[in-house]
Amino acid sequence: MALNKEIWQTTIVENLYADNSFAAKSVDDSSFVDNHKVHIPNAGSPSNVEVNRSSVPATAKKRTDNDLEYTMDELTTDPVYIPNIEMVELSYDKRNSVIANDRAIIMDKAHVNLLERWGGGVNTTKSVLMTTGTGTREAHTSDTATGQRKKITKADVLSIMTQMDKDNIPEAGRYLLLDAYMYADLLEDLSESDKWMFQNSADVQRGVLGNLYGFDIMKRSTVLRINASSKAIIKWSAAGDAGELAAALAWQEQSVSRALGEVHMFDSTDNPLYYGDIYSFLLRTGGAVRRYDKKGVYLLAEAASQSKGRR
């Protein structure tokens, strides 16, 4: 009778997480993370300028400044229990795997929280632009989303540039974060010469895949989704909507802030009630659009299309 040998490997295949390098392209408020609320003073309107003033004395007026504020969120993981038998009999180190994965997931959720804060601070009447591609693709933001969406084109990126220029946004430090599908569609729209210049402007160490019309283009598996009518952000933790639209985020680095604390681990090792170890994690986080007038942050949403999908 043949013998069938089995072997258990000593390493475990870990979970995958999104690239969150976008967060570093912002004002760092992390030193304030242990406060409940952060206030960001914004200058009021400048004084009127008179040409060839004809009457004196001039009237002195007091400037009224604006106060923009945001509060911190506290993220926590569900406690995870590792029985002693798993720590002594498994071929791999489950404890280290649990700790590493729960640290990673709470950081990932903090970055999703940050994206939703930035996207939620956009002026929905002036700063939400729609894609204009003649090609379409299936809605991809959730299993609930249905219908066709217009693909992004390089002309859409040019439109965001024009809006930023109109709003007097500094040209340095402009970024555009696309989800996986929108990034693929943008590459498809570039000519061969465009692609060559785009790829040769990449800075992979900074998470930048290329530069187009002054924007450092970045990619994340998912970015944002919005309600088609109100243009309001739909949080990823909320139920999907059939008409929801995927949205890319464009910003200038001085127009947004991040506050990311250190991941704090709570542990009860050799717990006498559970005969094993228990771990949980906590992270304080926050951030906001920094300008009271909401300039410097924009959404580029996939417009709904009535046509059947085509490339």
C-alpha positions in Angstrom: 0.0 0.0 0.0 1.4 3.4 -1.0 2.0 6.0 1.6 0.9 9.6 1.0 3.2 12.1 2.7 1.9 15.5 3.9 3.8 18.5 5.1 2.7 21.8 6.7 4.8 24.8 5.7 6.1 27.2 8.3 5.0 30.4 6.6 1.5 31.7 6.1 0.1 33.5 3.0 -0.9 36.9 4.4 -3.7 39.3 3.4 -3.3 42.0 0.9 -3.9 45.7 1.5 -4.2 48.9 -0.6 -1.4 51.3 -1.3 -1.9 54.3 1.0 1.1 56.4 0.0 -1.2 59.2 -1.0 -1.7 60.3 2.6 1.9 61.7 2.8 1.0 64.3 0.2 -0.7 66.6 2.8 -0.1 68.8 5.8 0.9 66.6 8.7 -1.3 67.3 11.8 -0.3 64.0 13.5 1.2 65.9 16.5 -2.4 67.0 17.4 -3.8 63.5 17.3 -4.3 63.3 21.1 -6.6 66.3 21.0 -10.4 66.0 20.6 -10.7 68.8 18.1 -8.3 70.8 15.8 -9.0 74.4 14.8 -7.5 75.7 11.5 -7.7 79.5 11.3 -8.5 80.8 7.8 -7.9 84.4 6.8 -10.9 86.6 6.0 -11.3 88.8 3.0 -8.4 91.2 2.3 -8.9 95.0 2.4 -10.4 96.9 -0.5 -7.8 98.6 -2.7 -8.7 102.1 -3.9 -7.1 103.7 -6.9 -6.4 107.5 -6.5 -8.3 107.8 -3.2 -10.2 111.1 -3.3 -11.4 111.4 0.3 -9.7 111.1 3.7 -9.7 109.9 6.3 -10.4 106.4 5.0 -12.7 104.2 7.0 -11.0 101.5 9.0 -12.7 98.1 9.0 -12.0 95.1 11.1 -11.2 91.8 9.3 -13.3 88.8 10.2 -11.4 85.5 10.0 -12.9 82.0 9.7 -12.4 79.0 12.0 -12.4 75.6 10.3 -12.4 72.6 12.7 -12.4 68.8 12.7 -12.5 66.2 15.4 -10.6 63.0 15.8 -11.9 59.5 15.4 -10.9 56.5 17.5 -10.7 53.3 15.5 -10.6 49.9 17.4 -10.4 46.3 16.2 -12.5 43.5 17.6 -10.5 41.5 20.1 -9.0 38.3 18.7 -8.5 35.2 20.8 -5.6 32.7 20.1 -6.0 29.5 22.1 -2.8 28.1 23.5 -3.1 24.9 21.4 -2.8 27.0 18.2 0.4 28.6 19.5 2.1 25.4 20.3 0.8 23.0 17.7 0.5 25.0 14.4 3.5 24.9 12.0 3.4 28.7 11.5 3.5 31.6 13.9 -0.2 32.6 14.2 0.4 35.2 16.9 2.7 37.3 14.7 0.4 36.9 11.8 -2.6 38.1 13.8 -0.7 41.1 15.1 0.6 42.1 11.7 -2.7 41.8 10.0 -4.7 43.6 12.6 -2.2 46.5 12.6 -2.4 46.6 8.8 -6.2 46.6 8.6 -6.7 49.3 11.2 -4.2 51.5 9.3 -6.0 50.8 6.1 -9.3 51.8 7.6 -7.7 55.0 8.9 -6.7 55.9 5.3 -10.1 55.1 4.0 -11.4 57.4 6.7 -9.0 60.1 5.6 -10.1 59.8 1.9 -13.7 60.1 2.9 -12.9 63.2 5.0 -11.1 64.9 2.1 -13.8 63.9 -0.4 -16.5 65.0 2.0 -15.0 68.5 2.2 -15.3 69.1 -1.6 -17.7 71.8 -2.8 -20.3 69.6 -4.5 -21.7 72.5 -6.6 -18.4 73.8 -8.0 -15.7 71.2 -7.6 -17.2 67.9 -8.9 -16.3 67.3 -12.5 -17.6 64.4 -14.6 -15.8 62.1 -17.0 -16.6 62.7 -20.7 -15.2 59.6 -22.5 -17.1 58.2 -25.5 -16.0 54.7 -24.3 -17.9 53.2 -21.4 -17.4 50.5 -18.8 -19.6 48.6 -16.3 -20.1 50.3 -12.9 -17.4 48.8 -10.6 -17.8 50.4 -7.2 -19.9 47.6 -5.6 -22.1 44.6 -6.5 -25.1 46.9 -6.1 -24.0 49.5 -8.7 -25.4 48.9 -12.2 -25.2 50.4 -15.6 -22.5 52.0 -17.8 -20.1 54.7 -16.8 -18.2 57.0 -19.1 -14.4 56.4 -19.1 -11.9 59.0 -18.0 -9.9 60.7 -20.6 -6.8 62.9 -20.6 -9.1 65.8 -21.5 -10.8 65.3 -18.1 -7.5 65.7 -16.3 -7.0 68.9 -18.3 -10.4 70.2 -17.1 -9.3 69.7 -13.4 -6.1 71.5 -14.2 -8.1 74.4 -15.6 -10.4 74.6 -12.6 -7.3 74.6 -10.3 -5.7 77.4 -12.3 -9.0 79.4 -12.2 -9.0 79.0 -8.4 -5.4 80.3 -8.1 -4.2 77.0 -6.7 -0.4 76.7 -6.6 1.0 74.5 -9.4 3.5 72.7 -7.2 2.2 69.8 -5.2 -0.8 68.8 -7.3 -2.0 65.2 -7.1 -4.6 63.0 -8.7 -5.6 59.6 -7.1 -7.3 57.1 -9.4 -8.8 53.7 -8.6 -7.6 50.7 -10.5 -10.2 50.9 -13.3 -10.0 54.7 -13.8 -6.2 54.4 -14.0 -6.4 51.7 -16.7 -8.9 53.8 -18.7 -6.6 56.8 -18.5 -3.7 54.8 -19.8 -5.9 53.5 -22.6 -6.7 57.1 -23.7 -3.0 58.2 -23.9 -1.2 58.1 -27.2 2.1 56.2 -27.4 4.1 59.5 -27.1 1.9 60.5 -24.1 2.6 57.2 -22.4 6.3 57.5 -23.0 6.4 60.9 -21.3 4.1 59.9 -18.6 6.0 56.8 -17.6 9.3 58.6 -17.8 8.1 61.1 -15.2 7.3 58.4 -12.6 8.7 58.4 -9.1 7.8 55.0 -7.8 9.4 55.5 -4.4 6.9 58.3 -3.7 4.0 56.3 -5.2 3.8 58.5 -8.3 3.2 56.6 -11.5 3.6 59.6 -13.8 2.9 63.3 -14.3 0.1 64.6 -16.6 -0.9 68.2 -17.0 1.0 69.1 -13.7 -0.6 66.3 -11.6 1.4 63.6 -10.0 -0.8 60.6 -10.8 -1.3 58.0 -8.0 -3.3 54.8 -7.9 -5.2 53.0 -5.2 -7.4 49.9 -5.6 -10.4 51.9 -4.5 -10.7 55.7 -3.9 -14.2 57.2 -3.4 -17.8 56.8 -4.6 -20.6 59.4 -4.6 -24.3 59.7 -4.9 -25.2 60.5 -8.5 -27.7 63.2 -7.6 -26.3 65.0 -4.6 -22.6 64.3 -5.4 -22.2 63.5 -1.7 -19.7 60.9 -0.6 -21.0 57.4 0.0 -18.9 55.8 2.7 -17.5 52.4 1.9 -19.0 51.0 5.1 -22.5 52.0 3.9 -24.8 50.0 1.7 -24.3 50.4 -2.1 -26.5 52.2 -4.5 -27.4 51.2 -8.0 -26.6 54.6 -9.4 -23.5 55.3 -7.4 -20.4 56.7 -9.2 -16.7 56.0 -8.8 -14.8 59.2 -8.1 -11.1 60.1 -8.3 -9.7 62.7 -5.9 -7.5 65.7 -7.0 -5.9 68.0 -4.5 -3.0 70.3 -3.8 -0.9 69.2 -0.8 -1.4 72.4 1.3 -5.2 72.2 0.9 -5.6 69.0 3.0 -4.3 67.6 6.3 -3.8 64.2 7.9 -3.5 63.2 11.6 -2.4 59.6 12.1 -1.5 58.3 15.5 0.5 55.3 16.5 -1.3 51.9 16.6 -1.7 50.9 20.2 -1.9 47.2 21.0 -3.9 45.9 24.0 -2.9 42.4 25.1 -3.8 39.8 27.6 -1.3 37.0 27.3 -1.8 33.7 29.1 -5.4 34.7 30.0 -6.6 32.4 32.8 -10.2 32.5 31.5 -9.5 31.8 27.9 -6.4 29.7 28.2 -4.6 31.6 25.5 -3.9 35.2 24.4 -6.2 38.0 23.5 -5.2 41.1 21.4 -6.9 44.2 20.2 -5.8 47.5 18.6 -6.6 51.2 18.7 -5.7 54.1 16.5 -6.6 57.8 16.7 -7.0 59.5 13.4 -8.3 62.6 11.7 -7.8 65.1 8.9 -9.7 67.6 6.8 -9.9 70.0 3.9 -7.9 72.9 5.2 -9.4 75.8 3.3 -12.7 77.4 4.5 -13.6 78.2 0.8 -13.0 74.5 0.0 -10.7 75.3 -2.9 -7.8 73.0 -3.8 -9.7 69.7 -3.6 -11.8 68.3 -6.4 -13.6 65.1 -7.4 -13.6 63.6 -10.9 -16.6 61.2 -11.0 -17.5 58.7 -13.7 -20.6 60.0 -15.4 -23.5 57.6 -16.0 -24.0 56.6 -19.6 -27.2 55.4 -21.3 -25.2 53.6 -24.1 -24.2 50.0 -24.0 -20.7 49.3 -23.0 -17.9 49.5 -25.6 -14.2 50.0 -25.6 
